[in-house]
Amino acid sequence: MEKLVIEGGRPLHGVVQVSGAKNAALPILCASLLTDGTCTFRNVPRLRDVETMAALLRFMGAESTVAPPLVELRAGSVSRPEAPYELVKQMRASVLVLGPLVARHGYAKVSLPGGCAIGARPIDQHLKGLEAMGATIRLDHGYVVAESKRLVGATIHLDMATVTGTENLMMAAALAKGRTQLVGAAREPEIEELARVLNKMGARIDGAGTDIIHIEGVDVLHAVDHAIIPDRIEAGTFLLAAAATGGDVFVRDAIPEHIEPLLAKLREAGAELVREDGGVRVRSDGARSLRGTDISTAPHPGFPTDMQAQFMAVMTLAQGTSVVTESVFENRFMHVPELGRMGAHVDVHGRVATVTGVERLSGASVMATDLRASACLVIAALTAPDRSEVLRVYHLDRGYESIEKKLAPLGARIERGRGEG
Ligand code: EPU
């Protein structure tokens, strides 16, 4: 297993490039199932999750050329409309094949994702929506089997603003007969991006980015050539790393509108953030110069849960107390014990963590437990003025493209090595 070895305590300086957005790329790759044409996607990040999704599409019979940032997919002959447990357990986003498969092939068999490190994460809303569109759903030995001759448009009230649920239903409705209305839809930039791609393919979707999305079903969709938006969570992670270490970093291709809640909170904490042409620049005198700042995660446009752990890493050193409330997932504080091993003071009660800023963190061997928790530990290690090891880096590689190769040119001492456990 690989690890990252980090000698921290060095401010970051320079320019860092943001890659394409993981959580936009994954549903967009699945959208290729909606057409028999060859789809070309650009600015696709080189990530383990992208490889897993391509492997899943190949398993089903799609032809692919995967050479990120370029990916070509042709799903003309899907011979096996199934997502097996082995792939779904590696990546929950595999469930995004469900909507497109039922819509275009009339049948899908997808392993239930089950719980994961950050919570139970059911998919009842995805299933409820497909049923409302006329699909029959049954459970068969841990698999969801969905069938329908042709889906029919419906009005679907989502009980919560689920991101992949909204995406699955939007893709299904794109080929349904008649009009679908998704009420209480998620509003993330990745939803708008998927709608843009589907519309380029010939779909008729409007309202994406608001909580009511209208989809007028069409009979066929055609191939598309599309460059994926930059990753707002990767951009935010670099801004936080720079603010934590003290320094001056320009994050190229960070889209300010996509990271407004983070920018607002970092400003509140005392970092200097400037929108510049083509990105965002951050300057700070280090995490000790920042003020303790409260955050509460919420669906977009609230503070993203995917940035909670990294923000907490910075707050472990800020002056005073910060209250971090995780409202989206029930178990997303697994980074806290690891931060504690580096000397952080964090008390967790249910979904609320109270962070008291300390003078410094000390280097330690810490274990990544999920993707964003890993990024949090990297930021913490970058601030600690001695050596840390972040183990189980495969979690990080799911969502960050060669993070060490992006941080090293900014002055970080960070290397990948082989590690135990
Ligand atoms: N939920 C239900 N029922 C459903 C769907 C969701 O109860 O049918 C609950 C979930 O358990 C959770 C909340 O609703 O408590 C929101 O979950 P959501 O469905 O929005 O999450 P997701 O679609 O599974 C996506 C991202 C996650 C990100 C969340 C929240 C992708 C591929 N994944 O997951 O990204 O944390 O939205 O913004 O888009 C990550 O990149 O590290 C990551 C975990």
Residues whose N, C-alpha, C, O or C-beta is under 5 A from the ligand:
A	BS01	EPU	N23 A93 A120 R121 P122 I123 D124 Q125 H126 M160 A161 T162 V163 T164 G165 T305 D306 V328 F329 L371 R372
